[in-house]
Amino acid sequence: MLALLMGACTISPPVFEKPPLVAKIDRQRIERDNCMLAKAPQFDDHSADVRPIARRVAAACWDETEKLMTMTVPYADDRARLGFQQEAERRAADIVLTFRGVGNPADGRPGTPTPLSK
């Protein structure tokens, strides 16, 4: 009896219900990030505040973000949509800052983010 109770208390790693869906979600995230990598230089006006640029980049890639959201949260409400939009804007800001070379301890040359592989 004690062995059964001890066995029930062991911690097991999480098991995903649908592993193929996880792979699709990862591929869609890469698609979204690659879209942002392509759009960021087009929208960057080199203003000090990167937030408006990030919003424009995220908006330009909304189709990819929406596909990602639909895969992860099939019945997304307004709160989920807002969360995905905010995450996309943060990711776009990171990409813009990387292109600019901000925070790059190298010799100050603009960064060159590379597309994620599939």
N, C-alpha and C positions, 0 to 999 in steps of 0.2 A: 504494500500500500504506500509506504514511504517513497519507494522508487517511482511510483506513478506520479506522486505529488512533486517530487524533485524534477521529473521529466517535464511536467507541465510548466515549471518555472524557468526553463531554459529560454534564453533569448535567441530568436531566429531572425535571420535577415529578412527584410521586406520582400515579398513576392508580388510582382506586378501581374495583374489579372490578364493583361493582353500585351505580351512582349512585342509583337509586331507593331502595335500602336505606338509604343515607346520609340521605336526606330523611325516611324513616320513623323512623330513629333520632333525628333532630333533633326531629321532632314528638313522639315518645314522651318524650324528655327534657323537653320543654316541659310535657307532661301531668303528669309526675312533679313538676316544680317548681311547677306550678299547684296540685297537690294539697297540697304542703307549704305553699304560701302560704295556702291555705284552712285548713289544720289548725294552723299555728303559733300563731295567737292563742288557739285553744281550749285548747291544752296548756300555754301559757306561764303559770307560776305566779309569775313574776318572782323566782325564787330566784337567788342569786348564781352558782351553777354551772349553766351552760346545757346541759351534756352530757346529763343525764337527760331534759331536755325535748327535745333534738335526737333522742335515741334513740326517744322516744315518737312524735314527728312522723314520723321515718323509718319506724317500724314501722307507723304508720297508713297510710302510702303505699307499703307493701311491694309491693302488687299492681302498681303502676305501675313500681316499680324492677325487679321481676322480669321484666316485659314488656321493659323496656329491656335487661336482662341477656340475655334469651333472644334478642333481635335481634342483639346485638353478639357474644355468645359462646354459640352454639347448644348446645354441649355443656359447659356450665360445671361445674367441679368445686368442691369446698369452698373452695379458695383464691380462686377467682373470685367466689363468692358473698360471702365475707368482704370482699373488696375492694369490691364494689358496695355492700354494707351500710355499710362505713366511709365511702365517698364520699357516700352518701345522708345519713349522720349529719353529715358536715362541711357539706354543702349546707344541711341543716335548721338547723344551728347558725348559719350565715351569715344565713339568713332570719330566725331569731328575733332575732339581734343587730341586724339592720336594722330590724325592727319596733320594737325598744326604742330605736333611735337611737344605739346604742353606736358610737363611732368616727365619728359624723356631726359634722363641724365646724360645722354650722349652729347654731341657737339652742337646741339640746337637746331639741327636740320629738321625740316618737316618730317613727320612720321609717315610711313607708308604701310597702312594696315593691309594685310593680305586676306583675300577671301578664304572663308573656311572651307575645308574639303568636305565632300559628300560621303 
